[in-house]
Amino acid sequence: MLMQELLDIIGEAVGADPQKVHIPVIGGHSEAGTEVVKAKAGAGSATLSMTYAGARFANSPFRGMSGEKNVVECSYVQSNVTETSFFAMPLVLGKDGIQENCGLPNLNDFEKKLLVTALPKLTKNIQKDTLAVRFHTDSASRKTTDFE
């Protein structure tokens, strides 16, 4: 199901404008595109879902910078809310960027169990990705060109 379809369904169910519905996504990204394809039983791809998410995410900082109030978007940021060094959580965006890190939303018992289960894999992925970024950053800083 595409994110917009989900927002439309929830908006209709609670009598709210789907563009004003927020569904916090916490943690990190793990094979989300694969999950969309599986949910569609091979009848499609996750391209539209990812495109919509990217467009919405790219537009949100502009909305905040233009003075719109209460622009909330989930983003992967450096954090200490769990034992991981980075975590995705809702952020309030404003004229100067991140106005507030909302932290973890209230989780029910089922969601808490899912979080505990996800943390070891998330921590491992973050460590691996952090090393890869450091390696590429170090490699790029050591390279020289004929123009220097």
C-alpha atoms as an extended CHARMM CRD file, in Angstrom:
* protein
*
       148  EXT
         1         1  MET       CA              0.0000000000        0.0000000000        0.0000000000  PROA      1               0.0000000000
         2         2  LEU       CA              1.3150000000        3.4190000000       -0.8550000000  PROA      2               0.0000000000
         3         3  MET       CA              1.8050000000        5.9150000000        1.9650000000  PROA      3               0.0000000000
         4         4  GLN       CA             -0.7240000000        8.3200000000        0.4340000000  PROA      4               0.0000000000
         5         5  GLU       CA             -3.3030000000        5.5290000000        0.2420000000  PROA      5               0.0000000000
         6         6  LEU       CA             -2.6940000000        4.7750000000        3.9060000000  PROA      6               0.0000000000
         7         7  LEU       CA             -3.0500000000        8.4630000000        4.8140000000  PROA      7               0.0000000000
         8         8  ASP       CA             -6.2980000000        8.6560000000        2.7950000000  PROA      8               0.0000000000
         9         9  ILE       CA             -7.7610000000        5.6250000000        4.5770000000  PROA      9               0.0000000000
        10        10  ILE       CA             -6.7940000000        6.8740000000        8.0410000000  PROA      10              0.0000000000
        11        11  GLY       CA             -7.9540000000       10.4000000000        7.2650000000  PROA      11              0.0000000000
        12        12  GLU       CA            -11.3350000000        9.1300000000        6.1320000000  PROA      12              0.0000000000
        13        13  ALA       CA            -11.6720000000        6.8500000000        9.1620000000  PROA      13              0.0000000000
        14        14  VAL       CA            -11.0130000000        9.6380000000       11.6690000000  PROA      14              0.0000000000
        15        15  GLY       CA            -12.5940000000       12.4700000000        9.6830000000  PROA      15              0.0000000000
        16        16  ALA       CA             -9.3290000000       14.3480000000        9.0820000000  PROA      16              0.0000000000
        17        17  ASP       CA             -7.5920000000       15.8660000000        6.0690000000  PROA      17              0.0000000000
        18        18  PRO       CA             -5.1730000000       13.1410000000        4.8510000000  PROA      18              0.0000000000
        19        19  GLN       CA             -2.4960000000       15.8200000000        4.3120000000  PROA      19              0.0000000000
        20        20  LYS       CA             -2.6730000000       16.6030000000        8.0450000000  PROA      20              0.0000000000
        21        21  VAL       CA             -2.4000000000       12.9570000000        9.1670000000  PROA      21              0.0000000000
        22        22  HSD       CA              1.0130000000       12.0100000000       10.5730000000  PROA      22              0.0000000000
        23        23  ILE       CA              2.1970000000        8.4350000000       10.9680000000  PROA      23              0.0000000000
        24        24  PRO       CA              5.4930000000        8.4110000000       12.8880000000  PROA      24              0.0000000000
        25        25  VAL       CA              8.0650000000        5.9990000000       11.5560000000  PROA      25              0.0000000000
        26        26  ILE       CA             10.7230000000        5.2780000000       14.1410000000  PROA      26              0.0000000000
        27        27  GLY       CA             13.9240000000        3.2710000000       14.0520000000  PROA      27              0.0000000000
        28        28  GLY       CA             15.5710000000        2.9270000000       10.6880000000  PROA      28              0.0000000000
        29        29  HSD       CA             15.1040000000        1.5960000000        7.1950000000  PROA      29              0.0000000000
        30        30  SER       CA             15.3630000000       -2.1140000000        6.5860000000  PROA      30              0.0000000000
        31        31  GLU       CA             14.3050000000       -3.5600000000        3.2590000000  PROA      31              0.0000000000
        32        32  ALA       CA             11.1980000000       -1.3350000000        3.0990000000  PROA      32              0.0000000000
        33        33  GLY       CA             11.0990000000       -1.4910000000       -0.6960000000  PROA      33              0.0000000000
        34        34  THR       CA             11.2170000000       -5.2780000000       -0.5730000000  PROA      34              0.0000000000
        35        35  GLU       CA              8.3230000000       -5.2830000000        1.8980000000  PROA      35              0.0000000000
        36        36  VAL       CA              6.1990000000       -3.1290000000       -0.4390000000  PROA      36              0.0000000000
        37        37  VAL       CA              6.8470000000       -5.4970000000       -3.3570000000  PROA      37              0.0000000000
        38        38  LYS       CA              5.9650000000       -8.4850000000       -1.1640000000  PROA      38              0.0000000000
        39        39  ALA       CA              2.7520000000       -6.7680000000       -0.0410000000  PROA      39              0.0000000000
        40        40  LYS       CA              1.8410000000       -6.2110000000       -3.6800000000  PROA      40              0.0000000000
        41        41  ALA       CA              2.4400000000       -9.9290000000       -4.3140000000  PROA      41              0.0000000000
        42        42  GLY       CA              4.8950000000       -9.1200000000       -7.0850000000  PROA      42              0.0000000000
        43        43  ALA       CA              2.3290000000       -6.9800000000       -8.9350000000  PROA      43              0.0000000000
        44        44  GLY       CA              4.3540000000       -3.7980000000       -8.6800000000  PROA      44              0.0000000000
        45        45  SER       CA              7.3470000000       -2.0400000000       -7.2730000000  PROA      45              0.0000000000
        46        46  ALA       CA              8.0630000000        0.3790000000       -4.4660000000  PROA      46              0.0000000000
        47        47  THR       CA              9.1630000000        3.1380000000       -6.8420000000  PROA      47              0.0000000000
        48        48  LEU       CA              6.0580000000        5.2870000000       -6.4560000000  PROA      48              0.0000000000
        49        49  SER       CA              6.0540000000        4.8610000000       -2.6740000000  PROA      49              0.0000000000
        50        50  MET       CA              9.6990000000        5.9070000000       -2.4420000000  PROA      50              0.0000000000
        51        51  THR       CA              9.1610000000        8.7980000000       -4.8550000000  PROA      51              0.0000000000
        52        52  TYR       CA              6.2120000000       10.1060000000       -2.8520000000  PROA      52              0.0000000000
        53        53  ALA       CA              8.1590000000        9.7800000000        0.4120000000  PROA      53              0.0000000000
        54        54  GLY       CA             11.1500000000       11.5740000000       -1.1130000000  PROA      54              0.0000000000
        55        55  ALA       CA              9.0170000000       14.4000000000       -2.4990000000  PROA      55              0.0000000000
        56        56  ARG       CA              7.2150000000       14.8580000000        0.7950000000  PROA      56              0.0000000000
        57        57  PHE       CA             10.4630000000       14.7560000000        2.7670000000  PROA      57              0.0000000000
        58        58  ALA       CA             12.1460000000       17.2410000000        0.4130000000  PROA      58              0.0000000000
        59        59  ASN       CA              9.1790000000       19.6170000000        0.5620000000  PROA      59              0.0000000000
        60        60  SER       CA              8.8460000000       19.6410000000        4.3640000000  PROA      60              0.0000000000
        61        61  PRO       CA             11.9840000000       21.7260000000        5.1210000000  PROA      61              0.0000000000
        62        62  PHE       CA             10.7830000000       24.3560000000        2.6240000000  PROA      62              0.0000000000
        63        63  ARG       CA              7.4040000000       24.4530000000        4.3500000000  PROA      63              0.0000000000
        64        64  GLY       CA              9.1200000000       24.9890000000        7.7000000000  PROA      64              0.0000000000
        65        65  MET       CA             11.5740000000       27.5750000000        6.3490000000  PROA      65              0.0000000000
        66        66  SER       CA              8.6920000000       29.5300000000        4.8110000000  PROA      66              0.0000000000
        67        67  GLY       CA              7.1520000000       29.9160000000        8.2730000000  PROA      67              0.0000000000
        68        68  GLU       CA              4.5220000000       27.1690000000        8.2640000000  PROA      68              0.0000000000
        69        69  LYS       CA              3.9890000000       26.0000000000       11.8360000000  PROA      69              0.0000000000
        70        70  ASN       CA              4.0080000000       22.4210000000       13.1180000000  PROA      70              0.0000000000
        71        71  VAL       CA              5.7230000000       20.8190000000       10.1170000000  PROA      71              0.0000000000
        72        72  VAL       CA              6.5180000000       17.3370000000       11.4240000000  PROA      72              0.0000000000
        73        73  GLU       CA              8.5750000000       14.8380000000        9.4670000000  PROA      73              0.0000000000
        74        74  CYS       CA             10.3150000000       11.6630000000       10.5500000000  PROA      74              0.0000000000
        75        75  SER       CA             14.0260000000       11.6280000000        9.8710000000  PROA      75              0.0000000000
        76        76  TYR       CA             17.0790000000        9.5910000000       10.7000000000  PROA      76              0.0000000000
        77        77  VAL       CA             19.1780000000       11.7310000000       13.0520000000  PROA      77              0.0000000000
        78        78  GLN       CA             21.9820000000       11.3700000000       15.5620000000  PROA      78              0.0000000000
        79        79  SER       CA             20.2640000000       10.4930000000       18.8070000000  PROA      79              0.0000000000
        80        80  ASN       CA             20.5640000000        9.0870000000       22.3010000000  PROA      80              0.0000000000
        81        81  VAL       CA             16.9570000000        7.8750000000       22.7650000000  PROA      81              0.0000000000
        82        82  THR       CA             18.0970000000        4.2510000000       22.3990000000  PROA      82              0.0000000000
        83        83  GLU       CA             21.4740000000        2.5220000000       22.5390000000  PROA      83              0.0000000000
        84        84  THR       CA             21.9310000000        3.2450000000       18.8170000000  PROA      84              0.0000000000
        85        85  SER       CA             23.8130000000        6.3770000000       17.8080000000  PROA      85              0.0000000000
        86        86  PHE       CA             21.2470000000        7.2520000000       15.1060000000  PROA      86              0.0000000000
        87        87  PHE       CA             17.4970000000        6.7580000000       15.1250000000  PROA      87              0.0000000000
        88        88  ALA       CA             14.5390000000        7.8210000000       13.0020000000  PROA      88              0.0000000000
        89        89  MET       CA             11.9240000000        9.8240000000       14.8660000000  PROA      89              0.0000000000
        90        90  PRO       CA              9.5290000000       12.7350000000       14.3980000000  PROA      90              0.0000000000
        91        91  LEU       CA             11.1000000000       16.1930000000       14.1310000000  PROA      91              0.0000000000
        92        92  VAL       CA              9.4330000000       19.6060000000       14.0680000000  PROA      92              0.0000000000
        93        93  LEU       CA             10.9150000000       21.6680000000       11.2340000000  PROA      93              0.0000000000
        94        94  GLY       CA             11.0010000000       25.4580000000       11.1830000000  PROA      94              0.0000000000
        95        95  LYS       CA             12.7430000000       28.5090000000        9.7500000000  PROA      95              0.0000000000
        96        96  ASP       CA             16.1480000000       27.4190000000       11.0950000000  PROA      96              0.0000000000
        97        97  GLY       CA             15.8410000000       23.6920000000       10.3980000000  PROA      97              0.0000000000
        98        98  ILE       CA             15.0750000000       21.2720000000       13.2340000000  PROA      98              0.0000000000
        99        99  GLN       CA             13.1070000000       23.1580000000       15.8750000000  PROA      99              0.0000000000
       100       100  GLU       CA             12.4080000000       20.1620000000       18.0880000000  PROA      100             0.0000000000
       101       101  ASN       CA             13.3170000000       16.5020000000       18.2500000000  PROA      101             0.0000000000
       102       102  CYS       CA             10.0750000000       14.8730000000       19.4310000000  PROA      102             0.0000000000
       103       103  GLY       CA             11.8370000000       11.7000000000       20.5570000000  PROA      103             0.0000000000
       104       104  LEU       CA             10.0510000000        8.4090000000       20.6920000000  PROA      104             0.0000000000
       105       105  PRO       CA              6.2700000000        8.5610000000       20.5360000000  PROA      105             0.0000000000
       106       106  ASN       CA              4.3240000000        6.6350000000       23.1710000000  PROA      106             0.0000000000
       107       107  LEU       CA              4.6180000000        2.9570000000       22.2760000000  PROA      107             0.0000000000
       108       108  ASN       CA              2.1940000000        0.2210000000       23.2110000000  PROA      108             0.0000000000
       109       109  ASP       CA              3.5300000000       -3.1020000000       24.5160000000  PROA      109             0.0000000000
       110       110  PHE       CA              3.5260000000       -4.6920000000       21.0560000000  PROA      110             0.0000000000
       111       111  GLU       CA              5.4870000000       -1.7640000000       19.5860000000  PROA      111             0.0000000000
       112       112  LYS       CA              7.9580000000       -1.8590000000       22.4900000000  PROA      112             0.0000000000
       113       113  LYS       CA              8.6510000000       -5.5350000000       21.7620000000  PROA      113             0.0000000000
       114       114  LEU       CA              9.1850000000       -4.7570000000       18.0800000000  PROA      114             0.0000000000
       115       115  LEU       CA             11.6270000000       -2.0000000000       19.0060000000  PROA      115             0.0000000000
       116       116  VAL       CA             13.6150000000       -4.2840000000       21.3200000000  PROA      116             0.0000000000
       117       117  THR       CA             13.7320000000       -6.9090000000       18.5640000000  PROA      117             0.0000000000
       118       118  ALA       CA             14.8560000000       -4.3800000000       15.9240000000  PROA      118             0.0000000000
       119       119  LEU       CA             17.5810000000       -2.6410000000       17.9500000000  PROA      119             0.0000000000
       120       120  PRO       CA             20.3740000000       -5.2440000000       17.5630000000  PROA      120             0.0000000000
       121       121  LYS       CA             20.0140000000       -5.3160000000       13.7570000000  PROA      121             0.0000000000
       122       122  LEU       CA             19.6530000000       -1.5390000000       13.6100000000  PROA      122             0.0000000000
       123       123  THR       CA             22.7560000000       -1.0720000000       15.7850000000  PROA      123             0.0000000000
       124       124  LYS       CA             24.7670000000       -3.4280000000       13.5600000000  PROA      124             0.0000000000
       125       125  ASN       CA             23.6150000000       -1.6040000000       10.3950000000  PROA      125             0.0000000000
       126       126  ILE       CA             24.4790000000        1.7930000000       11.8990000000  PROA      126             0.0000000000
       127       127  GLN       CA             27.9680000000        0.6260000000       12.8780000000  PROA      127             0.0000000000
       128       128  LYS       CA             28.5560000000       -0.7970000000        9.3920000000  PROA      128             0.0000000000
       129       129  ASP       CA             27.2440000000        2.3400000000        7.6750000000  PROA      129             0.0000000000
       130       130  THR       CA             29.2420000000        4.6530000000        9.9580000000  PROA      130             0.0000000000
       131       131  LEU       CA             32.4350000000        2.7820000000        9.0670000000  PROA      131             0.0000000000
       132       132  ALA       CA             31.5880000000        2.9780000000        5.3610000000  PROA      132             0.0000000000
       133       133  VAL       CA             31.0160000000        6.7430000000        5.5630000000  PROA      133             0.0000000000
       134       134  ARG       CA             34.2890000000        7.2340000000        7.4280000000  PROA      134             0.0000000000
       135       135  PHE       CA             36.1470000000        5.1120000000        4.8820000000  PROA      135             0.0000000000
       136       136  HSD       CA             34.7240000000        7.0200000000        1.9130000000  PROA      136             0.0000000000
       137       137  THR       CA             35.2720000000       10.3760000000        3.6070000000  PROA      137             0.0000000000
       138       138  ASP       CA             38.8870000000        9.4910000000        4.4110000000  PROA      138             0.0000000000
       139       139  SER       CA             39.4360000000        8.1670000000        0.8670000000  PROA      139             0.0000000000
       140       140  ALA       CA             37.9900000000       11.3130000000       -0.6910000000  PROA      140             0.0000000000
       141       141  SER       CA             40.1520000000       13.5760000000        1.4580000000  PROA      141             0.0000000000
       142       142  ARG       CA             43.3160000000       11.6980000000        0.4210000000  PROA      142             0.0000000000
       143       143  LYS       CA             42.6440000000       11.9460000000       -3.3160000000  PROA      143             0.0000000000
       144       144  THR       CA             44.3210000000       14.6570000000       -5.3160000000  PROA      144             0.0000000000
       145       145  THR       CA             43.6490000000       15.8670000000       -8.8100000000  PROA      145             0.0000000000
       146       146  ASP       CA             45.7480000000       17.3560000000      -11.5810000000  PROA      146             0.0000000000
       147       147  PHE       CA             44.0780000000       20.6870000000      -10.8610000000  PROA      147             0.0000000000
       148       148  GLU       CA             45.5240000000       21.1120000000       -7.3790000000  PROA      148             0.0000000000
